Amino acid sequence: MNYYDSISDLLLDLRGDLEEIGNENIWVYYDNSGNVTDYRYKNTPEERKPKERENQTIKEMPAIDLLNELSI
């Protein structure tokens, strides 16, 4: 987990991953304020949702959706 300090760093990595891995489903990690703190590609399509930590929400979505959400 990276837990990015800035959205620009996260976007840079996400764009690179989209080029390399493609538009697969990912786990997106949010803090209590609704800010994205990290993302991770699913190991398999059937992978179960990771356990959320306190003050954290995890959602599944296609990688391109996260890119579009953050690029607004």
N, C-alpha and C positions, 0 to 999 in steps of 0.2 A: 504494500500500500504506500502510495506517495503522500497523500494528504497535502494537496497543492496549496501553496500560499497565495497564488494569484490565478485568476481565471485565464489570463493570457498564457501562462505556462501549461495549464491543463489543455487549453485549446490547441496549442502547438503539438503536444503529445497525441491528442485525439486525432488531429488531422493526419499525422504520420501513421498512426495505427489504422485508420480507415484506408489509407493507401496500401498498407502492408497486409492487413488482415481482412479488411472489407467491412461491410455493413452487417455485422453479426449482432446478436443480442448481448447486452452488457448489464452489469450491476452498477447502478449509480448510487453513490453515497452522499447523503445530505446531512447537514447539521440542523440543529433546532430552528435556526432562522430560515431554513429552506435553501441555503447556499450549497452548491455542489462542492464537496471536498475531495472526491476521488471517483474513479470508475475502474472497473475490471471486466475484461471479457470473460464470458462463461466458458468453463472448461468443456462442457458438453451441453447440448440443448436441454437435456433432462436434469441438469444440475439444480439442486435445491437452493432456495434462497439462503444466503448466509445469515447467521444470527446477528441481529442488530445489537449494537452496544447502547449504553445509556446515552441519551441526547443524540441519537442517530436514526436516520430512516434510510432504508435501502429499497430502490425500485429497479425493476427490470424494464429495459427499453432497447430498441435498435440504436446502434451507435450514431447513426445519422440524425436521429431525433434529438439526442443530446447536443450534437453540434449545432443543429438549428435552434434549439432552445437557448443555448449560450451565445449564439451569434447575433441575437436580436438586440 
